[in-house]
């Protein structure tokens, strides 16, 4: 009788254990994350993380490819990368109207996209960015005519590599072969290789010191030193005291969907192209100017569309030819309007 009671108790215990096991949820094995989804290509914005690109891409003067890797505002940490290899697509249009008979109007359309991949790991990403731009020239024929073709073009592909070295130092290297011409002059004069090399040191949580060079491969400015201090005293302020494009930015509004920023900036503008003159001679022309800008930017709180609109005054304009005996042309001052959208 005692043995039968023990057997019954054992059966009841086994039944209870089986019921408990049936009610317990067994977790599935973790799903392996996609290779490209692990790449985080946010960019400068959080001075605590040097795995981001080390500089605002606006420091690159026109004539060297740029990207706009600006992280959404209001985040303490940079955002993750977009799923898949496509990390960014950009379109900008810049208008410098012709003011007066001695003016020079320029309308530039630029587009590019960026592909991200590990090189060799996700902690040292490689960004590959092909891009294309067209500039339409508007001027009155006459003694002050600059002799520029009606359209100028630029096409390039940039490879940019970033690497964190230690806890507070990182490097940012880029090279970009490109073709800059009127698509009539097809000589090697149109081929240029631009690039940059920078080091960034995180001095404090709010201050990053940057130093390096920008290689433009231009007749007027072949190599340009660049550097300075990025100071972020608060989440609402961002002071990019970096030559050749300093910028001071303030966040003026924020919602759950986006943040609104305003800023003032300086810019060194211009480019170089190989062109065919009316006489049939091949030549190389350089245009440059200096710009003082104010702007507004809408940055999404998450991955999405970013908008920017800026305007300002353009002075110190100069058109120079380098292979023929042509006098320099100094167009009248004008203003600038630029609109950009990127994802």
Phi and psi restraints in degrees (value plus and minus 20) as a CYANA .aco file:
   2 UNK   PHI     -85.8   -45.8
   2 UNK   PSI     -58.9   -18.9
   3 UNK   PHI     -85.2   -45.2
   3 UNK   PSI     -57.9   -17.9
   4 UNK   PHI     -83.6   -43.6
   4 UNK   PSI     -59.8   -19.8
   5 UNK   PHI     -84.2   -44.2
   5 UNK   PSI     -61.9   -21.9
   6 UNK   PHI     -83.4   -43.4
   6 UNK   PSI     -60.3   -20.3
   7 UNK   PHI     -83.4   -43.4
   7 UNK   PSI     -61.9   -21.9
   8 UNK   PHI     -82.1   -42.1
   8 UNK   PSI     -63.7   -23.7
   9 UNK   PHI     -82.2   -42.2
   9 UNK   PSI     -60.7   -20.7
  10 UNK   PHI     -83.7   -43.7
  10 UNK   PSI     -60.4   -20.4
  11 UNK   PHI     -84.5   -44.5
  11 UNK   PSI     -61.8   -21.8
  12 UNK   PHI     -83.6   -43.6
  12 UNK   PSI     -60.4   -20.4
  13 UNK   PHI     -84.0   -44.0
  13 UNK   PSI     -62.4   -22.4
  14 UNK   PHI     -84.5   -44.5
  14 UNK   PSI     -59.0   -19.0
  15 UNK   PHI     -85.2   -45.2
  15 UNK   PSI     -61.8   -21.8
  16 UNK   PHI     -84.0   -44.0
  16 UNK   PSI     -61.4   -21.4
  17 UNK   PHI     -83.3   -43.3
  17 UNK   PSI     -62.8   -22.8
  18 UNK   PHI     -83.6   -43.6
  18 UNK   PSI     -59.4   -19.4
  19 UNK   PHI     -85.3   -45.3
  19 UNK   PSI     -59.1   -19.1
  20 UNK   PHI     -85.2   -45.2
  20 UNK   PSI     -61.1   -21.1
  21 UNK   PHI     -85.1   -45.1
  21 UNK   PSI     -55.8   -15.8
  22 UNK   PHI     -86.7   -46.7
  22 UNK   PSI     -52.5   -12.5
  23 UNK   PHI    -101.7   -61.7
  23 UNK   PSI     -35.4     4.6
  24 UNK   PHI     -99.8   -59.8
  24 UNK   PSI     114.0   154.0
  25 UNK   PHI    -107.9   -67.9
  25 UNK   PSI      99.4   139.4
  26 UNK   PHI    -107.7   -67.7
  26 UNK   PSI      98.5   138.5
  27 UNK   PHI     -85.3   -45.3
  27 UNK   PSI     121.6   161.6
  28 UNK   PHI     -94.4   -54.4
  28 UNK   PSI     136.0   176.0
  29 UNK   PHI     -82.8   -42.8
  29 UNK   PSI     124.6   164.6
  30 UNK   PHI     -81.1   -41.1
  30 UNK   PSI     121.5   161.5
  31 UNK   PHI    -100.4   -60.4
  31 UNK   PSI     109.3   149.3
  32 UNK   PHI     -87.6   -47.6
  32 UNK   PSI     110.6   150.6
  33 UNK   PHI     -91.6   -51.6
  33 UNK   PSI     124.1   164.1
  34 UNK   PHI     -79.0   -39.0
  34 UNK   PSI     130.1   170.1
  35 UNK   PHI     -78.2   -38.2
  35 UNK   PSI     -70.2   -30.2
  36 UNK   PHI     -95.5   -55.5
  36 UNK   PSI     -43.0    -3.0
  37 UNK   PHI     -88.0   -48.0
  37 UNK   PSI     -36.9     3.1
  38 UNK   PHI    -106.2   -66.2
  38 UNK   PSI     -27.9    12.1
  39 UNK   PHI    -101.0   -61.0
  39 UNK   PSI     102.9   142.9
  40 UNK   PHI    -128.8   -88.8
  40 UNK   PSI      90.6   130.6
  41 UNK   PHI    -138.0   -98.0
  41 UNK   PSI      33.5    73.5
  42 UNK   PHI     -91.6   -51.6
  42 UNK   PSI    -144.8  -104.8
  43 UNK   PHI    -199.2  -159.2
  43 UNK   PSI    -188.0  -148.0
  44 UNK   PHI     -74.2   -34.2
  44 UNK   PSI     114.9   154.9
  45 UNK   PHI     143.9   183.9
  45 UNK   PSI     -49.5    -9.5
  46 UNK   PHI    -138.4   -98.4
  46 UNK   PSI      83.3   123.3
  47 UNK   PHI     -86.4   -46.4
  47 UNK   PSI     -26.7    13.3
  48 UNK   PHI    -101.1   -61.1
  48 UNK   PSI     -31.5     8.5
  49 UNK   PHI    -145.2  -105.2
  49 UNK   PSI      86.8   126.8
  50 UNK   PHI    -108.0   -68.0
  50 UNK   PSI     -15.8    24.2
  51 UNK   PHI     -96.4   -56.4
  51 UNK   PSI     -31.0     9.0
  52 UNK   PHI     -95.9   -55.9
  52 UNK   PSI     141.4   181.4
  53 UNK   PHI     -72.6   -32.6
  53 UNK   PSI     123.0   163.0
  54 UNK   PHI    -107.3   -67.3
  54 UNK   PSI     -31.8     8.2
  55 UNK   PHI    -156.2  -116.2
  55 UNK   PSI     130.1   170.1
  56 UNK   PHI     -82.3   -42.3
  56 UNK   PSI     112.1   152.1
  57 UNK   PHI     -88.9   -48.9
  57 UNK   PSI     -33.1     6.9
  58 UNK   PHI     -87.5   -47.5
  58 UNK   PSI     -29.7    10.3
  59 UNK   PHI     -89.7   -49.7
  59 UNK   PSI     -39.0     1.0
  60 UNK   PHI     -94.6   -54.6
  60 UNK   PSI      97.9   137.9
  61 UNK   PHI     -85.1   -45.1
  61 UNK   PSI     137.4   177.4
  62 UNK   PHI     -74.1   -34.1
  62 UNK   PSI     119.0   159.0
  63 UNK   PHI      88.9   128.9
  63 UNK   PSI     -34.0     6.0
  64 UNK   PHI    -145.4  -105.4
  64 UNK   PSI     113.9   153.9
  65 UNK   PHI     -76.7   -36.7
  65 UNK   PSI     127.7   167.7
  66 UNK   PHI    -155.0  -115.0
  66 UNK   PSI     135.7   175.7
  67 UNK   PHI    -145.5  -105.5
  67 UNK   PSI     151.9   191.9
  68 UNK   PHI    -143.9  -103.9
  68 UNK   PSI      50.1    90.1
  69 UNK   PHI    -108.1   -68.1
  69 UNK   PSI      52.3    92.3
  70 UNK   PHI    -119.8   -79.8
  70 UNK   PSI     101.4   141.4
  71 UNK   PHI     -93.5   -53.5
  71 UNK   PSI     134.8   174.8
  72 UNK   PHI     -77.5   -37.5
  72 UNK   PSI     124.3   164.3
  73 UNK   PHI     -96.6   -56.6
  73 UNK   PSI     139.6   179.6
  74 UNK   PHI      66.5   106.5
  74 UNK   PSI     -20.4    19.6
  75 UNK   PHI    -120.4   -80.4
  75 UNK   PSI     118.6   158.6
  76 UNK   PHI     -96.7   -56.7
  76 UNK   PSI     -55.2   -15.2
  77 UNK   PHI    -130.1   -90.1
  77 UNK   PSI     130.5   170.5
  78 UNK   PHI     -86.1   -46.1
  78 UNK   PSI     135.2   175.2
  79 UNK   PHI     -96.1   -56.1
  79 UNK   PSI     145.9   185.9
  80 UNK   PHI     -98.0   -58.0
  80 UNK   PSI     147.8   187.8
  81 UNK   PHI     -94.1   -54.1
  81 UNK   PSI     140.6   180.6
  82 UNK   PHI     -89.6   -49.6
  82 UNK   PSI     128.0   168.0
  83 UNK   PHI     -85.6   -45.6
  83 UNK   PSI     122.8   162.8
  84 UNK   PHI      66.8   106.8
  84 UNK   PSI     151.3   191.3
  85 UNK   PHI     -92.3   -52.3
  85 UNK   PSI     -46.5    -6.5
  86 UNK   PHI     -92.6   -52.6
  86 UNK   PSI      95.0   135.0
  87 UNK   PHI    -122.9   -82.9
  87 UNK   PSI     -48.2    -8.2
  88 UNK   PHI    -182.5  -142.5
  88 UNK   PSI     125.9   165.9
  89 UNK   PHI    -153.3  -113.3
  89 UNK   PSI     113.3   153.3
  90 UNK   PHI    -150.4  -110.4
  90 UNK   PSI     122.2   162.2
  91 UNK   PHI    -159.3  -119.3
  91 UNK   PSI     109.1   149.1
  92 UNK   PHI    -154.6  -114.6
  92 UNK   PSI     129.5   169.5
  93 UNK   PHI    -151.5  -111.5
  93 UNK   PSI     113.1   153.1
  94 UNK   PHI    -146.1  -106.1
  94 UNK   PSI     107.7   147.7
  95 UNK   PHI    -139.2   -99.2
  95 UNK   PSI     102.5   142.5
  96 UNK   PHI    -136.6   -96.6
  96 UNK   PSI      78.2   118.2
  97 UNK   PHI     -90.7   -50.7
  97 UNK   PSI     133.1   173.1
  98 UNK   PHI     -99.9   -59.9
  98 UNK   PSI     103.1   143.1
  99 UNK   PHI    -132.2   -92.2
  99 UNK   PSI      85.3   125.3
 100 UNK   PHI      67.4   107.4
 100 UNK   PSI     152.2   192.2
 101 UNK   PHI     -87.5   -47.5
 101 UNK   PSI     -46.4    -6.4
 102 UNK   PHI    -118.8   -78.8
 102 UNK   PSI      -1.8    38.2
 103 UNK   PHI    -110.0   -70.0
 103 UNK   PSI     151.8   191.8
 104 UNK   PHI    -158.5  -118.5
 104 UNK   PSI      93.9   133.9
 105 UNK   PHI    -114.0   -74.0
 105 UNK   PSI     116.4   156.4
 106 UNK   PHI    -154.1  -114.1
 106 UNK   PSI     107.8   147.8
 107 UNK   PHI    -141.1  -101.1
 107 UNK   PSI      98.7   138.7
 108 UNK   PHI    -138.5   -98.5
 108 UNK   PSI     110.2   150.2
 109 UNK   PHI    -134.4   -94.4
 109 UNK   PSI     105.6   145.6
 110 UNK   PHI    -147.0  -107.0
 110 UNK   PSI     121.4   161.4
 111 UNK   PHI    -164.4  -124.4
 111 UNK   PSI     127.2   167.2
 112 UNK   PHI    -179.3  -139.3
 112 UNK   PSI     141.5   181.5
 113 UNK   PHI    -159.5  -119.5
 113 UNK   PSI     132.8   172.8
 114 UNK   PHI    -143.1  -103.1
 114 UNK   PSI     109.8   149.8
 115 UNK   PHI    -128.8   -88.8
 115 UNK   PSI     112.7   152.7
 116 UNK   PHI    -131.3   -91.3
 116 UNK   PSI     123.3   163.3
 117 UNK   PHI    -174.4  -134.4
 117 UNK   PSI     134.4   174.4
 118 UNK   PHI     -94.8   -54.8
 118 UNK   PSI     126.4   166.4
 119 UNK   PHI    -169.6  -129.6
 119 UNK   PSI      63.6   103.6
 120 UNK   PHI    -111.5   -71.5
 120 UNK   PSI     -28.6    11.4
 121 UNK   PHI    -143.0  -103.0
 121 UNK   PSI     152.7   192.7
 122 UNK   PHI     -89.1   -49.1
 122 UNK   PSI     -36.4     3.6
 123 UNK   PHI     -99.5   -59.5
 123 UNK   PSI     -31.2     8.8
 124 UNK   PHI    -153.8  -113.8
 124 UNK   PSI      56.9    96.9
 125 UNK   PHI     -93.9   -53.9
 125 UNK   PSI     132.9   172.9
 126 UNK   PHI    -133.2   -93.2
 126 UNK   PSI     104.6   144.6
 127 UNK   PHI    -125.5   -85.5
 127 UNK   PSI     104.9   144.9
 128 UNK   PHI    -132.3   -92.3
 128 UNK   PSI     100.0   140.0
 129 UNK   PHI    -148.5  -108.5
 129 UNK   PSI      83.5   123.5
 130 UNK   PHI    -104.3   -64.3
 130 UNK   PSI     127.5   167.5
 131 UNK   PHI    -171.4  -131.4
 131 UNK   PSI     142.8   182.8
 132 UNK   PHI    -167.5  -127.5
 132 UNK   PSI     120.5   160.5
 133 UNK   PHI    -159.7  -119.7
 133 UNK   PSI     129.2   169.2
 134 UNK   PHI    -151.2  -111.2
 134 UNK   PSI     113.8   153.8
 135 UNK   PHI    -139.0   -99.0
 135 UNK   PSI     104.0   144.0
 136 UNK   PHI    -118.6   -78.6
 136 UNK   PSI     111.5   151.5
 137 UNK   PHI    -124.1   -84.1
 137 UNK   PSI     113.2   153.2
 138 UNK   PHI    -148.7  -108.7
 138 UNK   PSI      93.9   133.9
 139 UNK   PHI    -174.1  -134.1
 139 UNK   PSI     139.5   179.5
 140 UNK   PHI    -110.6   -70.6
 140 UNK   PSI     104.7   144.7
 141 UNK   PHI     -79.7   -39.7
 141 UNK   PSI     121.4   161.4
 142 UNK   PHI     134.5   174.5
 142 UNK   PSI    -184.5  -144.5
 143 UNK   PHI     -82.0   -42.0
 143 UNK   PSI     -48.2    -8.2
 144 UNK   PHI    -117.0   -77.0
 144 UNK   PSI     -10.6    29.4
 145 UNK   PHI     -83.9   -43.9
 145 UNK   PSI     111.2   151.2
 146 UNK   PHI     -98.2   -58.2
 146 UNK   PSI     -34.8     5.2
 147 UNK   PHI      60.3   100.3
 147 UNK   PSI     -10.8    29.2
 148 UNK   PHI     -91.1   -51.1
 148 UNK   PSI     124.8   164.8
 149 UNK   PHI     -82.1   -42.1
 149 UNK   PSI     144.2   184.2
 150 UNK   PHI     -90.0   -50.0
 150 UNK   PSI     -44.4    -4.4
 151 UNK   PHI    -159.2  -119.2
 151 UNK   PSI     121.2   161.2
 152 UNK   PHI    -148.5  -108.5
 152 UNK   PSI     129.3   169.3
 153 UNK   PHI    -153.0  -113.0
 153 UNK   PSI     134.5   174.5
 154 UNK   PHI    -165.1  -125.1
 154 UNK   PSI     114.0   154.0
 155 UNK   PHI    -157.1  -117.1
 155 UNK   PSI     119.6   159.6
 156 UNK   PHI    -177.8  -137.8
 156 UNK   PSI     144.5   184.5
 157 UNK   PHI    -159.1  -119.1
 157 UNK   PSI     104.2   144.2
 158 UNK   PHI    -129.4   -89.4
 158 UNK   PSI     116.0   156.0
 159 UNK   PHI    -132.2   -92.2
 159 UNK   PSI     102.9   142.9
 160 UNK   PHI    -148.1  -108.1
 160 UNK   PSI     107.2   147.2
 161 UNK   PHI    -143.8  -103.8
 161 UNK   PSI     116.0   156.0
 162 UNK   PHI    -146.6  -106.6
 162 UNK   PSI     123.3   163.3
 163 UNK   PHI    -167.0  -127.0
 163 UNK   PSI     112.0   152.0
 164 UNK   PHI    -109.5   -69.5
 164 UNK   PSI     113.0   153.0
 165 UNK   PHI    -143.2  -103.2
 165 UNK   PSI      86.3   126.3
 166 UNK   PHI      56.6    96.6
 166 UNK   PSI    -187.1  -147.1
 167 UNK   PHI    -103.1   -63.1
 167 UNK   PSI     -44.6    -4.6
 168 UNK   PHI    -150.0  -110.0
 168 UNK   PSI     -13.9    26.1
 169 UNK   PHI    -149.2  -109.2
 169 UNK   PSI     126.9   166.9
 170 UNK   PHI    -172.2  -132.2
 170 UNK   PSI     143.5   183.5
 171 UNK   PHI    -145.4  -105.4
 171 UNK   PSI     132.9   172.9
 172 UNK   PHI    -158.7  -118.7
 172 UNK   PSI      91.2   131.2
 173 UNK   PHI    -142.7  -102.7
 173 UNK   PSI     122.2   162.2
 174 UNK   PHI    -169.8  -129.8
 174 UNK   PSI     126.9   166.9
 175 UNK   PHI    -159.8  -119.8
 175 UNK   PSI     121.4   161.4
 176 UNK   PHI    -165.8  -125.8
 176 UNK   PSI      72.7   112.7
 177 UNK   PHI     -89.5   -49.5
 177 UNK   PSI     122.5   162.5
 178 UNK   PHI    -175.4  -135.4
 178 UNK   PSI     147.3   187.3
 179 UNK   PHI    -140.2  -100.2
 179 UNK   PSI      99.6   139.6
 180 UNK   PHI    -145.2  -105.2
 180 UNK   PSI      88.5   128.5
 181 UNK   PHI    -184.3  -144.3
 181 UNK   PSI    -196.6  -156.6
 182 UNK   PHI    -115.0   -75.0
 182 UNK   PSI     -10.9    29.1
 183 UNK   PHI      43.0    83.0
 183 UNK   PSI      -4.5    35.5
 184 UNK   PHI    -130.8   -90.8
 184 UNK   PSI     -67.1   -27.1
 185 UNK   PHI     -95.1   -55.1
 185 UNK   PSI      86.2   126.2
 186 UNK   PHI    -128.2   -88.2
 186 UNK   PSI       5.8    45.8
 187 UNK   PHI    -103.9   -63.9
 187 UNK   PSI     147.7   187.7
 188 UNK   PHI     -81.0   -41.0
 188 UNK   PSI     -29.3    10.7
 189 UNK   PHI     -81.0   -41.0
 189 UNK   PSI     -43.4    -3.4
 190 UNK   PHI    -100.2   -60.2
 190 UNK   PSI     -35.1     4.9
 191 UNK   PHI    -108.0   -68.0
 191 UNK   PSI     104.9   144.9
 192 UNK   PHI    -153.6  -113.6
 192 UNK   PSI     129.4   169.4
 193 UNK   PHI    -138.6   -98.6
 193 UNK   PSI      94.2   134.2
 194 UNK   PHI    -127.8   -87.8
 194 UNK   PSI     150.3   190.3
 195 UNK   PHI     155.0   195.0
 195 UNK   PSI    -198.1  -158.1
 196 UNK   PHI    -174.8  -134.8
 196 UNK   PSI     139.0   179.0
 197 UNK   PHI    -161.7  -121.7
 197 UNK   PSI     105.8   145.8
 198 UNK   PHI    -156.5  -116.5
 198 UNK   PSI     130.8   170.8
 199 UNK   PHI    -141.6  -101.6
 199 UNK   PSI     124.5   164.5
 200 UNK   PHI    -151.9  -111.9
 200 UNK   PSI     114.5   154.5
 201 UNK   PHI    -142.8  -102.8
 201 UNK   PSI     107.2   147.2
 202 UNK   PHI    -102.9   -62.9
 202 UNK   PSI      78.5   118.5
 203 UNK   PHI     -91.4   -51.4
 203 UNK   PSI     -65.6   -25.6
 204 UNK   PHI    -160.0  -120.0
 204 UNK   PSI    -197.2  -157.2
 205 UNK   PHI     -85.8   -45.8
 205 UNK   PSI     -43.1    -3.1
 206 UNK   PHI    -126.4   -86.4
 206 UNK   PSI     -33.2     6.8
 207 UNK   PHI    -144.3  -104.3
 207 UNK   PSI     108.4   148.4
 208 UNK   PHI    -142.7  -102.7
 208 UNK   PSI     111.1   151.1
 209 UNK   PHI    -120.7   -80.7
 209 UNK   PSI     109.2   149.2
 210 UNK   PHI    -145.0  -105.0
 210 UNK   PSI     119.6   159.6
 211 UNK   PHI    -170.1  -130.1
 211 UNK   PSI     123.1   163.1
 212 UNK   PHI     153.1   193.1
 212 UNK   PSI    -183.7  -143.7
 213 UNK   PHI    -155.6  -115.6
 213 UNK   PSI     131.8   171.8
 214 UNK   PHI    -134.9   -94.9
 214 UNK   PSI     104.7   144.7
 215 UNK   PHI    -119.6   -79.6
 215 UNK   PSI      96.4   136.4
 216 UNK   PHI    -121.4   -81.4
 216 UNK   PSI     -40.5    -0.5
 217 UNK   PHI      34.7    74.7
 217 UNK   PSI      25.5    65.5
 218 UNK   PHI    -139.1   -99.1
 218 UNK   PSI     135.2   175.2
 219 UNK   PHI     -86.4   -46.4
 219 UNK   PSI     -58.0   -18.0
 220 UNK   PHI    -101.4   -61.4
 220 UNK   PSI     -61.6   -21.6
 221 UNK   PHI    -155.0  -115.0
 221 UNK   PSI      84.8   124.8
 222 UNK   PHI    -101.3   -61.3
 222 UNK   PSI     -67.1   -27.1
 223 UNK   PHI    -155.2  -115.2
 223 UNK   PSI     114.2   154.2
 224 UNK   PHI    -143.0  -103.0
 224 UNK   PSI      98.2   138.2
 225 UNK   PHI     -86.9   -46.9
 225 UNK   PSI     125.2   165.2
 226 UNK   PHI    -164.6  -124.6
 226 UNK   PSI     130.9   170.9
 227 UNK   PHI     137.5   177.5
 227 UNK   PSI    -198.7  -158.7
 228 UNK   PHI     129.9   169.9
 228 UNK   PSI    -166.7  -126.7
 229 UNK   PHI    -149.1  -109.1
 229 UNK   PSI     113.1   153.1
 230 UNK   PHI    -122.8   -82.8
 230 UNK   PSI      98.8   138.8
 231 UNK   PHI    -142.0  -102.0
 231 UNK   PSI     101.6   141.6
 232 UNK   PHI    -139.7   -99.7
 232 UNK   PSI      62.6   102.6
 233 UNK   PHI     -85.9   -45.9
 233 UNK   PSI     -41.9    -1.9
 234 UNK   PHI    -178.4  -138.4
 234 UNK   PSI     152.9   192.9
 235 UNK   PHI     -87.5   -47.5
 235 UNK   PSI     -36.4     3.6
 236 UNK   PHI    -118.4   -78.4
 236 UNK   PSI     -20.2    19.8
 237 UNK   PHI    -155.0  -115.0
 237 UNK   PSI     126.6   166.6
 238 UNK   PHI    -168.7  -128.7
 238 UNK   PSI      93.6   133.6
 239 UNK   PHI    -133.8   -93.8
 239 UNK   PSI      86.1   126.1
 240 UNK   PHI    -117.5   -77.5
 240 UNK   PSI      65.0   105.0
 241 UNK   PHI    -108.0   -68.0
 241 UNK   PSI      43.7    83.7
 242 UNK   PHI    -145.5  -105.5
 242 UNK   PSI     103.9   143.9
 243 UNK   PHI    -101.7   -61.7
 243 UNK   PSI     119.0   159.0
 244 UNK   PHI    -122.6   -82.6
 244 UNK   PSI      -6.4    33.6
 245 UNK   PHI    -155.0  -115.0
 245 UNK   PSI      59.6    99.6
 246 UNK   PHI     -89.7   -49.7
 246 UNK   PSI     129.5   169.5
 247 UNK   PHI    -172.1  -132.1
 247 UNK   PSI     117.8   157.8
 248 UNK   PHI    -137.5   -97.5
 248 UNK   PSI     103.5   143.5
 249 UNK   PHI    -147.8  -107.8
 249 UNK   PSI     125.2   165.2
 250 UNK   PHI    -154.4  -114.4
 250 UNK   PSI     116.6   156.6
 251 UNK   PHI    -104.7   -64.7
 251 UNK   PSI     103.2   143.2
 252 UNK   PHI    -126.8   -86.8
 252 UNK   PSI     -36.3     3.7
 253 UNK   PHI    -180.3  -140.3
 253 UNK   PSI     133.6   173.6
 254 UNK   PHI    -173.8  -133.8
 254 UNK   PSI     120.0   160.0
 255 UNK   PHI    -151.5  -111.5
 255 UNK   PSI    -197.9  -157.9
 256 UNK   PHI     -88.7   -48.7
 256 UNK   PSI     -35.0     5.0
 257 UNK   PHI    -121.7   -81.7
 257 UNK   PSI     -53.2   -13.2
 258 UNK   PHI    -183.3  -143.3
 258 UNK   PSI     143.1   183.1
 259 UNK   PHI    -136.1   -96.1
 259 UNK   PSI     127.5   167.5
 260 UNK   PHI    -130.6   -90.6
 260 UNK   PSI     106.8   146.8
 261 UNK   PHI    -141.6  -101.6
 261 UNK   PSI     126.6   166.6
 262 UNK   PHI    -143.4  -103.4
 262 UNK   PSI     134.8   174.8
 263 UNK   PHI    -178.0  -138.0
 263 UNK   PSI     140.4   180.4
 264 UNK   PHI    -141.2  -101.2
 264 UNK   PSI     126.1   166.1
 265 UNK   PHI    -172.4  -132.4
 265 UNK   PSI     136.1   176.1
 266 UNK   PHI    -132.1   -92.1
 266 UNK   PSI     133.2   173.2
 267 UNK   PHI    -170.0  -130.0
 267 UNK   PSI     120.5   160.5
 268 UNK   PHI    -119.7   -79.7
 268 UNK   PSI      90.6   130.6
 269 UNK   PHI    -126.1   -86.1
 269 UNK   PSI     142.1   182.1
 270 UNK   PHI     116.0   156.0
 270 UNK   PSI     159.5   199.5
 271 UNK   PHI    -187.1  -147.1
 271 UNK   PSI     155.1   195.1
 272 UNK   PHI    -151.2  -111.2
 272 UNK   PSI     118.2   158.2
 273 UNK   PHI    -157.4  -117.4
 273 UNK   PSI     131.5   171.5
 274 UNK   PHI    -111.2   -71.2
 274 UNK   PSI     108.3   148.3
 275 UNK   PHI    -153.2  -113.2
 275 UNK   PSI     143.1   183.1
 276 UNK   PHI    -127.1   -87.1
 276 UNK   PSI      99.3   139.3
 277 UNK   PHI     -94.5   -54.5
 277 UNK   PSI     145.0   185.0
 278 UNK   PHI     -80.2   -40.2
 278 UNK   PSI     -48.3    -8.3
 279 UNK   PHI     -94.3   -54.3
 279 UNK   PSI     -29.2    10.8
 280 UNK   PHI      76.2   116.2
 280 UNK   PSI     -26.0    14.0
 281 UNK   PHI    -100.6   -60.6
 281 UNK   PSI     121.4   161.4
 282 UNK   PHI    -100.4   -60.4
 282 UNK   PSI     122.7   162.7
 283 UNK   PHI    -168.6  -128.6
 283 UNK   PSI     149.4   189.4
 284 UNK   PHI    -143.2  -103.2
 284 UNK   PSI     106.5   146.5
 285 UNK   PHI    -139.4   -99.4
 285 UNK   PSI     121.5   161.5
 286 UNK   PHI    -142.6  -102.6
 286 UNK   PSI     112.3   152.3
 287 UNK   PHI    -139.0   -99.0
 287 UNK   PSI     113.9   153.9
 288 UNK   PHI    -165.4  -125.4
 288 UNK   PSI     139.4   179.4
 289 UNK   PHI    -176.2  -136.2
 289 UNK   PSI     159.0   199.0
 290 UNK   PHI    -147.5  -107.5
 290 UNK   PSI     119.1   159.1
 291 UNK   PHI    -151.6  -111.6
 291 UNK   PSI     118.5   158.5
 292 UNK   PHI    -137.0   -97.0
 292 UNK   PSI      99.9   139.9
 293 UNK   PHI    -144.1  -104.1
 293 UNK   PSI     131.8   171.8
 294 UNK   PHI    -145.5  -105.5
 294 UNK   PSI     126.8   166.8
 295 UNK   PHI    -170.1  -130.1
 295 UNK   PSI     146.4   186.4
 296 UNK   PHI    -150.0  -110.0
 296 UNK   PSI     121.1   161.1
 297 UNK   PHI    -160.3  -120.3
 297 UNK   PSI     115.4   155.4
 298 UNK   PHI    -126.7   -86.7
 298 UNK   PSI      98.7   138.7
 299 UNK   PHI    -133.0   -93.0
 299 UNK   PSI     105.4   145.4
 300 UNK   PHI     -89.4   -49.4
 300 UNK   PSI     132.4   172.4
 301 UNK   PHI     -93.7   -53.7
 301 UNK   PSI     -35.7     4.3
 302 UNK   PHI    -159.4  -119.4
 302 UNK   PSI    -195.6  -155.6
 303 UNK   PHI     -79.0   -39.0
 303 UNK   PSI     112.3   152.3
 304 UNK   PHI     153.6   193.6
 304 UNK   PSI    -177.2  -137.2
 305 UNK   PHI    -111.0   -71.0
 305 UNK   PSI     111.7   151.7
 306 UNK   PHI    -129.3   -89.3
 306 UNK   PSI     118.5   158.5
 307 UNK   PHI    -138.9   -98.9
 307 UNK   PSI     125.4   165.4
 308 UNK   PHI    -161.8  -121.8
 308 UNK   PSI     119.0   159.0
 309 UNK   PHI    -156.3  -116.3
 309 UNK   PSI     108.2   148.2
 310 UNK   PHI    -162.4  -122.4
 310 UNK   PSI     135.6   175.6
 311 UNK   PHI    -167.5  -127.5
 311 UNK   PSI     144.0   184.0
 312 UNK   PHI     152.2   192.2
 312 UNK   PSI    -194.3  -154.3
 313 UNK   PHI    -122.3   -82.3
 313 UNK   PSI     122.7   162.7
 314 UNK   PHI    -141.1  -101.1
 314 UNK   PSI     104.3   144.3
 315 UNK   PHI    -158.8  -118.8
 315 UNK   PSI     156.5   196.5
 316 UNK   PHI      42.3    82.3
 316 UNK   PSI      16.4    56.4
 317 UNK   PHI     -98.4   -58.4
 317 UNK   PSI     117.8   157.8
 318 UNK   PHI    -169.7  -129.7
 318 UNK   PSI     113.6   153.6
 319 UNK   PHI    -136.7   -96.7
 319 UNK   PSI     102.8   142.8
 320 UNK   PHI    -147.1  -107.1
 320 UNK   PSI     115.9   155.9
 321 UNK   PHI    -126.3   -86.3
 321 UNK   PSI     122.6   162.6
 322 UNK   PHI    -136.1   -96.1
 322 UNK   PSI     -35.8     4.2
 323 UNK   PHI    -131.0   -91.0
 323 UNK   PSI     -31.2     8.8
 324 UNK   PHI    -143.4  -103.4
 324 UNK   PSI     142.3   182.3
 325 UNK   PHI    -102.7   -62.7
 325 UNK   PSI      61.6   101.6
 326 UNK   PHI    -144.6  -104.6
 326 UNK   PSI     112.1   152.1
 327 UNK   PHI     -88.0   -48.0
 327 UNK   PSI     128.4   168.4
 328 UNK   PHI     -85.1   -45.1
 328 UNK   PSI     128.9   168.9
 329 UNK   PHI    -139.9   -99.9
 329 UNK   PSI     112.9   152.9
 330 UNK   PHI    -138.0   -98.0
 330 UNK   PSI      71.5   111.5
 331 UNK   PHI     -83.3   -43.3
 331 UNK   PSI     138.7   178.7
 332 UNK   PHI     -87.0   -47.0
 332 UNK   PSI     135.6   175.6
 333 UNK   PHI     -80.5   -40.5
 333 UNK   PSI     137.0   177.0
 334 UNK   PHI    -171.3  -131.3
 334 UNK   PSI    -192.9  -152.9
 335 UNK   PHI    -139.1   -99.1
 335 UNK   PSI     148.9   188.9
 336 UNK   PHI    -144.8  -104.8
 336 UNK   PSI     121.8   161.8
 337 UNK   PHI    -151.6  -111.6
 337 UNK   PSI     105.7   145.7
 338 UNK   PHI    -152.2  -112.2
 338 UNK   PSI     115.5   155.5
 339 UNK   PHI    -147.0  -107.0
 339 UNK   PSI     118.9   158.9
 340 UNK   PHI    -161.1  -121.1
 340 UNK   PSI     129.0   169.0
 341 UNK   PHI    -160.9  -120.9
 341 UNK   PSI     116.7   156.7
 342 UNK   PHI    -168.3  -128.3
 342 UNK   PSI     134.5   174.5
